[in-house]
Amino acid sequence: MKIDTVLHSDYTVVSIAGEIDMYSSPALRDMLLTLVKKNTATVIVNLKEVRYIDSSGIATFVEALKKMLAYKGKLKMAQVPDRLMEIFNFSKLDKVFEIYGSIEDAANS
């Protein structure tokens, strides 16, 4: 898994490539919790290049969202591939996370 973070004036984009699984999710968790500790107002997670996600990856996003909601932060998903969208739909997480077709749509929402 590869993680790139780009800071913008109003939001931070976290782009992930590869697989998010029990081996790689601790690194993602550490990075997201660092943003949480900084009270980052809006984090947009770009999932365009993610090939696979397991329950530990989903749990990482849920934990980050819960911690962000405590200070009224927002965690948004962008460019979610169809195979991952099926998981979000099946688990009803599409009702929990804000999901957008593009980074621009997420940033402007």
Secondary structure, 3 states (H helix, E strand, C coil): CEEEEEECCCCEEEEEEEEECCCCHHHHHHHHHHHHHCCCCEEEEEEEEEEEECHHHHHHHHHHHHHHHCCCCEEEEECCCHHHHHHHHHCCHHHCCEEECCHHHHHHC
